[in-house]
């Protein structure tokens, strides 16, 4: 405890005496402190802790957005096996359920949009599974990663990759008949108010299916604490997804979860309006 407090004090001092360096750290993103020096980690931790204590959730969300813009490609370069090691063994049951659901739907679902597509492997897999869908759009904040995806998947004419904020793209291009997918943590970087705004907007579009595979804090008791709060080393947000979906008019057709670490569960959610 004392050691942790000393680190925070030193971190705050470094931020105070090196404001330009602190600003550059923030601009590059603070989510995952890979390749930071020991002093930079102290500064990073102090900045994040201050934002959490002050409940400056907009700042936290901005830190995360900066990270995925600036360092997303680097992260995806050393997490290349997410499809085989995580998505297929743990998430494909939800795609099985979606397939069955689409077979019985009278609505024409024509486009699947993956927000936070990363290296594009999950989107390509979904295009091979959901053959009745015409278009697959992969959206990510990292320009470098999106350019790499365009090269890697140029032979798959069903796939389109775009470097843009997912909500901004949906505001311009969202229509009825879309399936939205997030996997392995994307919505956790939205503030609660921004996420509610997204769900409200999607509900107004018409027929939308949402597949969300997102973490929540192990100790988050939604009956006692219905609102979102920062959790874990990343200080991303543990959201009450069911409440937020239902607030916007969505119906939950599946919700299950698994304990994935000492800090968080992964939630598997299927929602529709």
Backbone torsions as a table, in degrees:
resi	resn	phi	psi	omega
1	UNK	NA	-47.6	179.5
2	UNK	-63.5	-43.2	179.5
3	UNK	-59.6	-41.9	179.3
4	UNK	-64.5	-40.9	179.5
5	UNK	-65.8	-38.9	178.2
6	UNK	-63.3	-41.4	178.3
7	UNK	-60.9	-41.1	179.3
8	UNK	-64.9	-43.1	179.3
9	UNK	-61.0	-46.1	179.2
10	UNK	-63.4	-42.4	178.6
11	UNK	-59.4	-44.1	178.8
12	UNK	-64.4	-37.9	177.8
13	UNK	-65.2	-42.1	178.8
14	UNK	-62.6	-41.8	178.4
15	UNK	-62.6	-41.8	-178.7
16	UNK	-64.9	-44.8	-175.1
17	UNK	-86.5	-12.8	178.7
18	UNK	-129.8	63.1	-174.8
19	UNK	-64.0	-33.3	-179.8
20	UNK	-67.4	-43.6	178.4
21	UNK	-64.1	-40.0	178.7
22	UNK	-62.8	-40.8	178.8
23	UNK	-63.4	-40.8	179.1
24	UNK	-65.2	-38.6	177.2
25	UNK	-60.4	-45.7	179.8
26	UNK	-61.8	-42.8	-178.3
27	UNK	-65.1	-28.7	178.8
28	UNK	-87.0	-12.2	178.6
29	UNK	97.0	143.8	-172.7
30	UNK	-119.3	5.7	-170.0
31	UNK	-59.1	-57.0	-178.0
32	UNK	-121.7	120.4	-170.8
33	UNK	-86.1	42.2	177.9
34	UNK	-72.5	144.8	177.1
35	UNK	64.9	19.4	173.1
36	UNK	-93.8	146.4	173.5
37	UNK	-71.8	169.6	179.8
38	UNK	-59.4	-43.9	179.0
39	UNK	-64.0	-40.3	179.2
40	UNK	-64.8	-36.1	176.9
41	UNK	-64.7	-41.3	177.5
42	UNK	-61.2	-42.6	178.6
43	UNK	-66.0	-44.4	178.6
44	UNK	-57.7	-47.9	-178.0
45	UNK	-63.9	-39.2	179.7
46	UNK	-65.5	-42.4	179.7
47	UNK	-64.6	-45.0	179.8
48	UNK	-64.2	-43.7	-178.2
49	UNK	-62.0	-41.3	179.4
50	UNK	-63.1	-42.4	179.4
51	UNK	-64.0	-40.9	178.8
52	UNK	-65.1	-48.4	-177.9
53	UNK	-62.9	-34.4	179.2
54	UNK	-86.2	0.6	-177.1
55	UNK	53.8	38.6	177.5
56	UNK	-88.8	73.6	-172.5
57	UNK	-71.1	-28.9	176.3
58	UNK	-64.0	-38.7	178.0
59	UNK	-65.7	-43.7	177.9
60	UNK	-57.4	-46.4	-179.5
61	UNK	-62.0	-37.5	178.9
62	UNK	-67.8	-38.8	175.8
63	UNK	-57.2	-44.7	-178.5
64	UNK	-66.0	-42.2	-179.8
65	UNK	-61.4	-43.4	178.0
66	UNK	-58.9	-41.1	-179.2
67	UNK	-60.4	-49.0	-175.1
68	UNK	-70.8	-27.1	173.8
69	UNK	-70.0	-47.6	-171.6
70	UNK	-85.8	-34.5	-170.4
71	UNK	-123.9	7.8	-177.5
72	UNK	-58.7	-44.5	-178.4
73	UNK	-61.0	-39.9	179.0
74	UNK	-63.0	-41.4	177.9
75	UNK	-62.4	-46.5	-177.2
76	UNK	-68.9	-23.0	180.0
77	UNK	-69.6	-27.0	178.2
78	UNK	-109.9	13.3	172.0
79	UNK	-128.3	53.8	-172.3
80	UNK	-78.9	-13.3	-173.9
81	UNK	-103.9	21.7	-178.1
82	UNK	-60.7	-39.2	-179.1
83	UNK	-60.4	-52.2	-175.1
84	UNK	-76.5	-36.3	-173.7
85	UNK	-89.9	-21.8	-177.7
86	UNK	-124.5	-58.1	-169.4
87	UNK	-65.4	-50.9	-178.0
88	UNK	-62.7	-49.9	-177.4
89	UNK	-72.0	-29.3	-172.3
90	UNK	-108.9	-21.8	-171.8
91	UNK	-116.5	-16.5	-171.9
92	UNK	-66.5	-20.7	175.7
93	UNK	-60.6	-33.5	179.8
94	UNK	-71.0	-32.6	175.8
95	UNK	-71.1	-35.6	173.6
96	UNK	-58.4	-45.7	179.4
97	UNK	-63.8	-39.3	178.3
98	UNK	-64.2	-42.1	177.7
99	UNK	-57.3	-46.9	179.2
100	UNK	-63.2	-38.2	180.0
101	UNK	-64.2	-42.9	-179.0
102	UNK	-66.4	-31.8	178.5
103	UNK	-62.1	-30.5	-176.2
104	UNK	-101.5	8.4	-177.4
105	UNK	-92.2	138.3	172.0
106	UNK	-88.2	-16.2	178.9
107	UNK	-77.2	140.0	177.3
108	UNK	-88.1	100.6	174.5
109	UNK	-88.1	114.8	-168.0
110	UNK	-110.1	-21.2	-174.0
111	UNK	-136.6	133.2	172.5
112	UNK	-111.5	130.1	-178.9
113	UNK	-117.1	120.9	174.8
114	UNK	-102.3	113.9	175.9
115	UNK	-86.9	127.0	-174.6
116	UNK	78.5	53.5	-172.3
117	UNK	-73.4	-20.0	178.7
118	UNK	59.6	-128.4	-176.4
119	UNK	-80.7	3.8	173.2
120	UNK	81.1	-3.9	-175.5
121	UNK	-67.0	-38.1	178.4
122	UNK	-66.2	-41.6	179.3
123	UNK	-62.2	-43.2	178.0
124	UNK	-62.0	-41.8	177.5
125	UNK	-60.9	-44.1	179.0
126	UNK	-62.7	-35.5	179.2
127	UNK	-67.3	-27.8	177.9
128	UNK	-80.3	-23.3	-178.9
129	UNK	-90.4	-40.9	-173.6
130	UNK	-103.3	71.4	-171.5
131	UNK	-70.9	-15.7	178.8
132	UNK	-78.6	-10.5	178.4
133	UNK	-87.5	134.6	-175.2
134	UNK	-81.6	-40.4	-170.8
135	UNK	-128.7	140.0	177.8
136	UNK	-127.4	117.0	-175.8
137	UNK	-111.8	122.0	177.3
138	UNK	-106.0	121.0	-176.3
139	UNK	-115.6	135.8	177.1
140	UNK	-150.6	155.7	179.8
141	UNK	-78.7	-20.8	-175.9
142	UNK	-83.6	111.9	178.8
143	UNK	-62.7	-43.8	-177.5
144	UNK	-62.1	-41.0	-179.5
145	UNK	-68.2	-39.8	179.2
146	UNK	-64.0	-40.5	178.1
147	UNK	-63.5	-38.0	177.5
148	UNK	-66.0	-41.5	179.5
149	UNK	-61.8	-38.7	-179.8
150	UNK	-60.4	-35.2	177.9
151	UNK	-76.0	-46.3	-176.2
152	UNK	-63.0	-32.0	-174.1
153	UNK	-119.5	27.6	-175.8
154	UNK	-63.8	-21.6	-178.9
155	UNK	-83.0	-11.3	179.2
156	UNK	-96.8	100.3	-173.8
157	UNK	-70.4	-14.1	179.0
158	UNK	-77.8	-18.2	-173.8
159	UNK	-95.3	138.6	173.8
160	UNK	-133.4	133.9	-177.9
161	UNK	-119.4	133.9	-176.2
162	UNK	-135.6	136.1	175.3
163	UNK	-96.9	98.9	-175.9
164	UNK	-165.5	159.8	172.1
165	UNK	-66.3	129.3	-174.5
166	UNK	-60.0	-41.5	-179.4
167	UNK	-66.5	-41.0	178.5
168	UNK	-60.8	-41.8	179.9
169	UNK	-65.7	-42.4	-179.5
170	UNK	-64.3	-35.4	178.4
171	UNK	-59.5	-33.7	-178.3
172	UNK	-91.8	-28.9	-169.6
173	UNK	-123.7	-5.1	-177.7
174	UNK	-65.4	137.3	178.3
175	UNK	-141.3	167.4	170.4
176	UNK	-63.7	147.6	179.4
177	UNK	91.5	19.9	179.1
178	UNK	-105.1	149.8	170.7
179	UNK	-114.5	124.7	179.7
180	UNK	-106.5	134.3	-178.8
181	UNK	-128.8	134.3	165.7
182	UNK	-129.8	139.9	-178.0
183	UNK	-137.8	140.6	174.6
184	UNK	63.1	28.5	173.0
185	UNK	100.1	96.3	175.0
186	UNK	-136.0	-51.3	-179.3
187	UNK	-66.5	-18.9	179.0
188	UNK	-63.5	-15.4	-179.4
189	UNK	-96.6	-1.5	174.3
190	UNK	-87.0	145.8	168.2
191	UNK	-69.6	162.3	179.1
192	UNK	-59.7	-43.8	-178.0
193	UNK	-65.0	-38.8	179.1
194	UNK	-67.8	-39.0	179.9
195	UNK	-67.6	-41.0	176.8
196	UNK	-62.7	-39.0	177.3
197	UNK	-61.8	-41.5	177.9
198	UNK	-61.5	-49.4	-178.7
199	UNK	-63.6	-39.4	177.2
200	UNK	-60.1	-45.1	-179.3
201	UNK	-62.7	-46.6	-178.4
202	UNK	-62.4	-38.1	180.0
203	UNK	-63.1	-32.9	-179.3
204	UNK	-75.4	-16.6	-178.3
205	UNK	-68.3	-31.5	-173.6
206	UNK	128.0	-133.5	-176.5
207	UNK	-81.1	114.4	-179.3
208	UNK	-136.4	135.7	170.8
209	UNK	-109.9	136.5	179.8
210	UNK	-123.3	124.9	172.5
211	UNK	-108.4	116.4	-178.5
212	UNK	-121.7	123.7	176.3
213	UNK	-118.9	97.6	-165.7
214	UNK	-137.6	148.4	178.5
215	UNK	-84.9	151.2	168.4
216	UNK	-138.0	154.5	-176.8
217	UNK	-64.1	139.3	179.9
218	UNK	-54.4	-41.8	-174.8
219	UNK	-92.7	14.3	-177.5
220	UNK	-80.7	104.6	178.0
221	UNK	-93.1	103.4	-173.6
222	UNK	-67.3	-23.9	178.4
223	UNK	-70.4	-28.7	-179.8
224	UNK	-99.9	-29.1	-178.3
225	UNK	-134.3	81.9	-173.9
226	UNK	-71.8	-17.4	-176.3
227	UNK	-94.0	165.7	-176.7
228	UNK	-76.7	153.8	173.5
229	UNK	-152.4	155.9	179.7
230	UNK	-70.6	144.7	179.6
231	UNK	-147.4	161.7	173.0
232	UNK	72.3	178.1	-177.1
233	UNK	-65.2	-31.3	-179.1
234	UNK	-78.7	-17.6	-172.4
235	UNK	56.0	42.4	168.7
236	UNK	-83.8	-177.1	-170.1
237	UNK	-107.6	131.7	171.7
238	UNK	-89.0	107.5	-175.5
239	UNK	-100.9	149.5	170.9
240	UNK	-87.0	79.4	-170.7
241	UNK	-59.8	-41.0	-177.5
242	UNK	-62.0	-45.8	178.3
243	UNK	-60.4	-44.8	-177.1
244	UNK	-66.8	-42.1	176.3
245	UNK	-61.3	-48.5	-176.7
246	UNK	-67.4	-33.4	174.8
247	UNK	-57.0	-33.9	-177.0
248	UNK	-88.1	-4.7	179.0
249	UNK	102.3	6.8	177.4
250	UNK	-82.0	153.1	173.0
251	UNK	-108.6	135.9	179.7
252	UNK	-88.7	120.3	177.3
253	UNK	-103.4	-10.2	170.1
254	UNK	-157.4	139.0	169.4
255	UNK	-150.7	120.8	173.0
256	UNK	-142.7	167.9	179.3
257	UNK	-152.3	157.7	175.5
258	UNK	-131.0	146.1	172.7
259	UNK	-75.2	120.8	-174.4
260	UNK	-105.9	-27.3	177.3
261	UNK	-155.0	-178.6	177.5
262	UNK	-68.6	-17.9	-176.8
263	UNK	-96.4	-34.1	-169.8
264	UNK	-148.1	157.3	168.2
265	UNK	-97.1	155.4	164.4
266	UNK	-102.4	129.9	178.2
267	UNK	-100.8	139.1	177.3
268	UNK	-117.4	110.5	-170.0
269	UNK	-125.3	131.9	170.0
270	UNK	-117.8	124.6	-178.0
271	UNK	-133.4	152.5	176.9
272	UNK	-150.1	160.1	176.5
273	UNK	-117.9	NA	NA
